[in-house]
């Protein structure tokens, strides 16, 4: 970097009040002796990108505040998104699971887990209950709503999983059933 080099993003307010974002980069052009004789540069309107990033951040914040465990996994099983409720439900930080295949493990229920994944891939969605293991000796029951996400060409690209921990409700139902009989 020299005093002639600039790499910056800046906001421009037009006379009509609209706001646009630009990115600019300048660099010196030197002669054969190394002296700067011209400053060149490029600029690009990055308003759409800035707005898209802001929208994604806002949506991620909304998903983080949802009470359900929400995660997105690629078709290869790699986790792409993991909200705060998923962190609490499965006791694993987003930084620990994003980019890995550390999915919630089926607890004595792997056939149902596999069937759920197969159904969402074949039919586009799955709704049901799963028993999952979240630690050594600890199981939870979740009600899952899984949806196949498609790209702009309609090709499957990931699975959106929204799981609600219903362990307490299931335990209460068992207790009521046990007391009734």
DOLOPA-138532 format. One line per field, with one value per residue: x, y, z of N, C-alpha, C, O in turn; residue number from 1. Coordinates in pm, whole numbers, plus 32768, in hexadecimal, padded with zeros to 4 digits. Example, Ala and Ser with C-alpha at 12.3 -4.5 7.8 and 13.67 -1.06 7.14 Angstrom:
BEGIN
n_c1: (8527_8505);
n_c2: (7DC7_7F1F);
n_c3: (830C_82C4);
ca_c1: (84CE_8557);
ca_c2: (7E3E_7F96);
ca_c3: (830C_82CA);
c_c1: (8528_850A);
c_c2: (7EB6_8003);
c_c3: (830C_8313);
o_c1: (8590_853D);
o_c2: (7EB4_8072);
o_c3: (834E_8324);
seq: (1_2);
END
This chain:
BEGIN
n_c1: (8053_8036_803C_7FA3_7EFD_7DBF_7CBA_7B7A_7A2D_790C_77FB_7705_7630_752E_74A3_738B_7360_738B_7459_7591_768F_77EA_7915_7A6A_7BAB_7CEF_7E28_7F85_8020_8152_827B_839B_8466_83FE_8366_8230_8141_803B_7EF9_7E32_7CF5_7BDD_7A7E_7956_77FB_776E_7680_75A5_7620_766B_756E_7502_75AB_756D_745E_7472_74FE_743F_7370_73F1_7413_7308_72C9_7376_72F6_721A_7154_7171_7253_7316_73AB_747C_74D3_75B4_7584_7647_765B_76E9_76EC_7660_75E4_758F_74C6_749F_73EC_740D_750C_74DA_7420_74A8_7598_7687_7768_773D_7828_78B2_782B_77E0_783B_7883_7828_7798_768C_7557_753D_7490_73E3_73D1_7322_7361_72FE_720A_726C_730A_723D_71A8_7259_726E_7165_7147_71F9_7185_7074_706F_702A_7014_6F6D_6F69_6FB8_70E7_71D7_72F0_744D_7505_75E3_76BB_75F7_7514_73DD_72FA_71B0_7142_706B_7064_7078_70C7_714D_718A_726F_728A_7357_7374_7342_729C_730D_735A_7400_7434_73D1_72DF_72BA_71DA_71B7_7103_712A_7083_708E_7047_6F30_6EF3_6F4A_6E97_6DA8_6DD6_6DDD_6CD8_6C47_6CA9_6C4E_6B3F_6B0A);
n_c2: (7F89_80D8_8242_8281_81B3_8138_8086_8066_806F_8130_820B_82A9_83B7_840B_852E_8508_8481_836F_8262_81DF_80E3_80D9_803D_8079_807D_80F3_8126_8162_81C8_8196_822B_81CC_8205_81E3_82AA_8338_837B_837D_8340_822D_8187_80BE_809E_8021_7FE7_7F6D_7F4B_7E91_7DA6_7DF2_7E1F_7D1D_7C8C_7D0D_7CC6_7BAD_7B9D_7C0C_7B4F_7A6C_7ABD_7AC3_79B2_7951_79A0_7902_7807_7701_75F8_7637_75D2_75BA_74D0_745F_7395_72DD_72B9_7371_746E_75AD_7684_76E0_7722_77EA_7769_7663_763E_7642_756D_7489_749C_74F4_75D3_76C2_76FF_7617_7556_75B6_7585_7482_7324_72F7_7296_728B_7160_7034_6F87_6E48_6E3E_6E47_6DE4_6E6B_6F6E_6F5D_6F20_7009_70C4_7053_7071_7189_71C6_7141_7194_729D_7301_72BF_7262_721A_714F_7125_7070_70E5_70DC_71A1_71AE_70F2_6FF4_7099_70E1_717C_71CF_723C_7306_730E_73DE_73CF_7451_7444_750A_75C3_7628_7747_76CF_7605_7522_743B_74B5_74CF_747B_74FA_74F6_74F9_74D6_7484_746A_737C_72E9_730A_731F_7221_717E_71D1_7178_7063_703E_7089_6FCA_6EE4_6F10_6F08_6E03);
n_c3: (8000_7FAC_7FD3_7EFE_7ECD_7EF5_7F8C_7FB0_803E_8013_8061_7F9B_7F82_7EB6_7E0A_7E08_7EEE_7EF8_7F5E_7F0F_7EFF_7ECD_7E58_7E4C_7DB6_7DA5_7D00_7CCF_7B9B_7B14_7A88_79C1_7A72_7B65_7BCE_7C29_7B3C_7AFF_7B86_7B98_7B93_7BFE_7C1B_7CB2_7CC2_7DDD_7E5A_7E4E_7EA9_7FAE_801D_8007_80B3_81A3_81BA_81CF_82C2_836B_8351_83B4_84BC_850D_84F5_85B5_869A_86A4_8749_86FC_86A2_8599_8475_8351_8265_816E_8045_8057_8160_81F4_82E6_82BC_8332_8480_8582_86B6_8761_870C_876A_887F_8899_8835_88B2_883C_87B0_86A6_861A_863E_85AA_84A6_835A_8380_839C_8481_84DF_859F_865A_861E_8717_8764_8693_858D_849C_8476_8467_837D_82C9_82D6_8263_8163_810B_8104_803A_7F62_7F59_7F9B_8093_81F6_831B_846B_8590_8644_8701_8794_87DB_88B5_8948_8A1F_8A88_8A8F_8A0D_892B_88BC_8788_86C3_8577_8459_8322_81F7_809C_7FF7_7ED2_7DB8_7CD5_7BE0_7C1F_7C84_7D8A_7EAD_7FBE_8112_81E2_8334_8437_857C_869D_87F2_889C_897D_8A90_8A7C_8A11_8AE4_8BAB_8B39_8B40_8C55_8CA1_8C14_8C94_8D99_8D6C_8D3D);
ca_c1: (8000_8079_7FD9_7F50_7EA7_7D47_7C5B_7B15_799E_78D4_776E_76E8_75A2_750C_744A_7300_735B_73B0_74E0_75D7_7712_7851_7999_7ACD_7C38_7D4A_7EB2_7FDD_8062_81DA_82CC_840C_84BD_83B6_831A_81A0_8117_7FAA_7EAF_7DC6_7C9B_7B60_7A12_78E7_7785_775B_7607_7558_7668_7660_74E4_74F0_75F1_751E_73E5_749A_751E_73BF_732A_743A_73F3_7280_72D0_73BA_7298_71AD_7162_718E_72DA_7312_742C_7479_753F_75C0_7560_76B7_7655_7738_769A_7679_75AD_756E_749E_74BC_739A_744F_757B_74A3_73DF_7507_760F_76FB_7773_773A_78B2_78DF_77E7_77D7_78A8_789C_77B4_7770_75FB_7520_7541_741A_73F9_7381_72B7_73A5_72AA_71AC_72BD_732B_71C0_7184_72B1_7247_70E6_7158_723E_712B_6FF3_707F_7016_6FFB_6F40_6F5D_7002_7163_721F_737B_74AE_754D_7655_76C3_7587_74A4_738D_7288_7151_7127_700B_70AE_703C_7139_7126_71F2_7285_72B9_739A_7324_731E_7243_7359_736C_7485_7449_735A_72C2_7284_71A4_7197_70D3_713E_7002_70AD_6FF6_6EA5_6EE9_6F56_6E19_6D45_6DF0_6DB6_6C44_6C1D_6CCC_6BF4_6AB7_6AF7);
ca_c2: (8000_815A_82AC_828B_813D_813D_8019_8095_8070_81AD_8222_8323_83DE_8456_859F_84DD_843E_82E2_8245_8176_80C0_80C4_800B_80B6_805B_8143_80F8_81BC_819D_81CE_822D_816F_8229_81C7_831F_8330_83E2_8377_82ED_81E8_8148_8083_80AC_7FC7_7FF7_7EF0_7F5D_7E15_7D48_7E22_7E07_7C8C_7C65_7D40_7C73_7B2B_7BB0_7C1F_7ACF_7A13_7AEA_7A94_7921_7939_79B9_78A0_77A4_767E_75DC_7643_75C2_7599_7475_7444_730C_728A_72AF_73D9_74D8_7632_76E7_76A4_7796_77E4_7701_75E3_7635_761D_74EA_741C_74B7_7502_765A_76CC_76FA_758C_74FE_75E9_7553_73F6_72CB_72D6_729E_7245_70CF_6FE7_6F33_6DCF_6E67_6E6B_6DC4_6ED9_6FE0_6F45_6F29_7097_7102_701E_70AC_7216_71C9_7110_71D9_732C_7327_7256_7290_71A8_7151_70D9_706D_7103_70D8_721F_71A0_7069_6FCE_70F8_70DF_71D7_71B5_72B6_7306_7349_740F_73DA_747A_7443_758F_75B5_769D_7791_7675_759F_74AD_7434_74E2_74BF_7457_7551_74A6_7546_7471_74B6_740A_735D_7283_731E_72FC_718F_7145_71EB_711D_6FDD_703F_708B_6F45_6E85_6F28_6EE6_6D70);
ca_c3: (8000_7FA7_7FE6_7E86_7EC5_7F4A_7F7B_800E_8023_8044_8046_7F50_7F85_7E3E_7E26_7E20_7F70_7EF2_7F8E_7EC7_7F35_7E68_7E7E_7DF4_7DCC_7D53_7D05_7C82_7B20_7B1F_7A0F_79C5_7AE2_7BE1_7BFB_7C0D_7ADC_7AEF_7BE5_7B53_7BF1_7BD2_7C7D_7C95_7D16_7E28_7EAA_7E57_7EFF_8038_8048_8016_812D_8214_81C3_8204_8350_83B1_8354_8410_8544_852A_850A_8634_8707_869F_87B3_86C2_8671_8508_8433_82C3_823E_80E0_8021_8082_81F2_8236_8322_8284_838F_8502_85D2_8746_879F_86EF_87CA_8903_8892_881D_8904_87E4_877A_8614_85E9_8647_854B_841D_8307_839F_8391_850A_84EB_8614_8647_8642_878D_8753_8639_8511_8428_8464_843C_82F0_827D_82CE_8200_80E0_80E4_80DF_7FB8_7EFA_7F53_7FB3_811F_8258_839E_84C4_860E_864A_8780_8772_8847_88B6_89A0_8A52_8ADD_8A90_8994_8924_8850_873D_8656_8509_83DD_82C8_8171_8037_7FBD_7E47_7D81_7C72_7B72_7C53_7CB1_7E1B_7ED8_804E_8161_8253_83A2_84A7_85E1_871E_885E_88DC_89E2_8B0A_8A5B_8A04_8B6B_8BF1_8B00_8B76_8CE1_8CA5_8BE6_8CFD_8E0B_8D46_8D36);
c_c1: (8057_8011_7F7B_7EEF_7E34_7CF0_7BED_7A88_7968_7844_775D_7652_7588_74AD_73B9_72F1_737E_7441_7518_765C_7771_78CC_79FA_7B58_7C8A_7DD7_7F06_800F_80EA_8220_8343_846E_8479_8365_8286_817C_8080_7F72_7E3B_7D6B_7C22_7AFA_79A0_7875_776A_76DE_75BB_759C_765C_75D4_74CB_7533_75A3_74A0_7406_74B9_749E_7373_736C_741C_7366_7280_7314_735C_7222_71C1_7186_7221_72D1_739F_7416_74EF_753E_7596_75CD_76BC_76A3_76DB_76C4_7649_7580_7547_74B9_7467_73D1_74C5_7549_746A_7445_758C_768F_76F8_7773_77C7_78E8_78A4_77E2_7853_78CB_781E_7785_76DA_75CE_7518_74BD_743D_739B_730F_72F1_7351_7247_71F4_72DE_72AE_7193_71D7_728B_71C6_70F7_719E_71E0_70AE_6FFA_7067_7000_6FD1_6F30_6FAF_707D_7198_72B2_73D2_74FD_75C5_7657_764E_7513_7460_7320_722C_7137_70B8_704E_7056_70B1_7107_719E_71F9_72C1_72FD_7341_72F9_72C1_7289_7368_73F8_749E_73C5_7351_727E_7258_7171_716F_70E6_70B9_7014_7054_6F64_6E93_6EF3_6ED6_6DAC_6D58_6DC2_6D1E_6C0E_6C35_6C6E_6B65_6AA0_6B34);
c_c2: (807D_81C5_82BA_8217_814A_80C6_8036_807C_80F2_81BC_82A8_833D_8436_84C8_8578_8491_83AB_82D1_81D0_815E_80A5_8086_8047_8088_80B1_810B_8154_8179_81E4_81CD_81CF_818D_8211_823C_8310_839F_83E1_8321_82B1_81A9_810C_8096_8053_7FE7_7F70_7EF4_7EDA_7DB0_7D71_7E07_7D73_7C5C_7C92_7CEC_7BEA_7B34_7BC0_7B9C_7A6D_7A3A_7ABD_79FE_78FF_794D_7959_7838_7719_7673_75DB_7630_759E_753F_7464_73B5_72AA_727B_7319_7449_755F_76A1_769E_7716_7781_777A_7676_75D1_7606_758F_7479_742D_74B6_758D_7657_76BF_766B_7535_7531_75BD_74C2_73A5_72A1_72EB_7262_71B0_708F_6F8D_6EBC_6DE5_6E86_6E4B_6E34_6F56_6FD4_6F52_6FBA_70DD_70D5_7060_713E_7221_719F_7166_726E_7359_72AB_729A_7215_71BB_70F9_70DC_707E_7103_715A_721D_7111_7050_7030_70F8_7147_71A8_723A_729D_7352_7370_742A_73F8_7477_74CF_757B_7636_76DE_773C_7606_7521_74AE_7462_74D1_7498_74B7_74FD_7503_74E0_74B4_7449_73F6_72F4_7291_72F8_7265_714C_715A_718F_7090_6FD5_703A_7003_6EDD_6E93_6EFF_6E4F_6D2D);
c_c3: (8000_7FC1_7F70_7E77_7F27_7F26_7FDF_7FDD_805C_8015_7FFF_7F5A_7F0B_7E61_7E41_7EA3_7F6E_7F1D_7F3F_7F0C_7EC2_7EA9_7E1B_7E1B_7D6F_7D63_7CAC_7C02_7B20_7A97_7A21_7A37_7B69_7C16_7BD1_7BAC_7AC7_7B5F_7B96_7BBB_7BAF_7C41_7C50_7CF5_7D59_7E7E_7EBB_7EB3_7F91_806F_805E_8096_81A7_8228_81FE_8299_83A2_83BC_83B3_84A0_856B_8546_858E_86AB_8707_870D_877D_869E_85D9_84D3_83A1_82A9_81A7_80C4_8046_811A_823C_8267_82EB_82E1_840D_855E_8667_878D_8782_874D_8852_8902_888B_8869_88B1_87A6_86E1_85DB_85E7_85D8_84BB_83CF_8323_8386_841C_851D_856F_85F8_8671_86B8_8782_86F0_85AE_8495_840D_8433_83A7_8298_826D_8263_8173_80B0_80B9_8058_7F46_7EE9_7F71_8042_8175_82D9_83F5_8542_8602_86D8_875B_87EF_8843_8913_89D1_8AB0_8AE0_8A09_899D_88B3_880C_86D9_85E5_8494_837F_823C_8114_7FF9_7F33_7E1A_7D18_7BFC_7B9F_7C82_7D49_7E42_7F6D_8090_81D6_82BE_8412_850C_8663_8785_88A6_894A_8A5C_8AF0_8A52_8A8D_8BBA_8BBD_8B35_8C07_8CEF_8C7D_8C54_8D76_8DEC_8D47_8DAA);
o_c1: (80B7_7F9A_7F10_7E98_7E48_7CDF_7BFF_7A6D_7991_781A_779D_7601_75C6_746D_7373_7283_738F_7497_74D5_7694_774D_78E6_79E0_7B76_7C6F_7DF7_7ED5_8024_80F1_8204_834E_84C0_84B5_8326_8267_8195_804A_7FB3_7DEC_7D92_7C04_7B1D_798B_788B_7751_76D2_7593_7559_7644_75C5_7486_74FA_7597_747B_73BD_7492_7492_733C_7329_740D_734F_723F_72F1_7371_71CE_7233_71B5_7263_728D_73FD_73AD_7560_74D4_7586_75B4_7716_76A1_7687_773A_767E_7551_759E_74E5_7496_73C5_74E0_7585_7482_743A_75E4_76F6_7692_77A1_77DB_7941_78E3_77DE_78C5_7927_77B6_774F_76B0_7615_74F1_7483_74A7_7322_72A7_72B9_735D_7232_71C0_72D0_72B5_715F_71A1_7289_71BA_70BC_7182_71EB_7083_6F97_708C_6FDF_700B_6EF0_6FE4_707C_7188_72E9_73A6_7533_7605_75FF_7642_74B6_749F_72EF_7258_7118_70A9_706E_6FF6_70F5_70A3_720C_7193_731E_72E1_72CF_7296_729B_7247_7381_745B_7511_735C_73B0_7214_72A7_710D_71B2_70B8_7086_6FB4_701C_6F24_6E32_6EAB_6EAC_6D5B_6CF6_6D87_6CE9_6BB2_6BE0_6C43_6B1A_6A2E_6B2E);
o_c2: (8087_81A7_82F8_8218_8162_80A5_8021_8074_811C_8183_830B_82E5_84A0_84C5_85BE_8464_836E_8326_816A_81B8_8063_8097_8048_806F_80B8_80CA_818C_8100_825F_817A_818B_8138_8229_8232_82E1_8415_8439_82C4_82F9_8197_8123_809E_803C_7FFF_7F0C_7EAA_7EB8_7D6C_7D1C_7DDD_7D4D_7C0A_7C48_7CCE_7BB8_7ADD_7B89_7B7D_7A24_79E3_7A95_79D1_789D_7911_795E_7814_76C4_76D6_7587_7673_756C_755C_745D_7365_7232_723A_731C_747B_7581_7710_762C_7765_7716_773A_761C_7562_75AF_7542_7416_73D8_7480_75B8_75F7_767B_764A_74D5_74E1_75CD_748B_73DB_7233_7347_7211_7186_70B0_6F4F_6ECA_6DA4_6ED6_6E91_6E59_6F9F_7034_6F88_6FE1_7128_7125_7084_7169_727D_71D3_717F_72B5_73C8_723F_72FF_71B4_7227_7091_7140_7031_7126_717F_7284_70C2_708F_701B_710C_7166_7162_729E_7230_73C8_732A_7490_73BF_74A1_7505_752C_76A3_76B3_775B_75B0_74BF_7518_743C_74C4_7493_74C5_74C4_7551_749C_7511_73D8_7452_72B0_722E_72B9_722F_70EB_7101_715C_704C_6F71_6FEF_6FCE_6E87_6E2F_6ED8_6E22_6CB2);
o_c3: (804C_7FC4_7F7A_7E20_7F9E_7EB1_8057_7F65_80C8_7FB0_8022_7F3F_7EFC_7ECA_7E8A_7EC5_7FD8_7F04_7F2E_7F4A_7E60_7F20_7DA2_7E90_7CF7_7DC6_7C4B_7BFF_7B2B_7A40_7A87_7A58_7BD2_7C7F_7B64_7BC7_7A83_7B8F_7B59_7C2F_7B3A_7CB7_7BD9_7D6C_7D15_7EDF_7F2A_7F01_7FE7_80E2_80BD_80DF_8208_8299_8254_82E6_840F_8426_83FB_84F5_85DD_85A4_85CF_8715_8762_872C_87C9_867E_859F_84FD_837B_82D0_8169_8120_8055_8150_82B7_821C_82E9_82DF_8406_8586_8691_87EB_87D5_877B_8891_895E_88D3_8860_88DB_876F_86A3_8576_8599_85AC_845F_83FD_82E5_835F_842C_8562_85AA_858A_86D8_86BB_8796_86F9_8564_8430_8399_83DE_835B_822A_8204_8212_8116_803B_8056_800B_7ED7_7E79_7F62_8067_8143_8301_83CD_855C_85C0_871F_870C_885C_87DB_8927_89B1_8B19_8B2E_89A1_8A0A_8858_884D_86A3_85F3_8472_838B_820F_813A_7FCD_7F21_7E4D_7D04_7BB9_7B4F_7CA5_7D83_7E03_7F96_8051_8224_82A6_8446_84F4_8692_8772_88E5_8970_8A8B_8B44_8A85_8AA7_8C04_8C0B_8B55_8C31_8D41_8CBC_8C6C_8DB1_8E46_8D51_8DB5);
seq: (1_2_3_4_5_6_7_8_9_10_11_12_13_14_15_16_17_18_19_20_21_22_23_24_25_26_27_28_29_30_31_32_33_34_35_36_37_38_39_40_41_42_43_44_45_46_47_48_49_50_51_52_53_54_55_56_57_58_59_60_61_62_63_64_65_66_67_68_69_70_71_72_73_74_75_76_77_78_79_80_81_82_83_84_85_86_87_88_89_90_91_92_93_94_95_96_97_98_99_100_101_102_103_104_105_106_107_108_109_110_111_112_113_114_115_116_117_118_119_120_121_122_123_124_125_126_127_128_129_130_131_132_133_134_135_136_137_138_139_140_141_142_143_144_145_146_147_148_149_150_151_152_153_154_155_156_157_158_159_160_161_162_163_164_165_166_167_168_169_170_171_172_173_174_175_176_177_178_179_180_181);
END
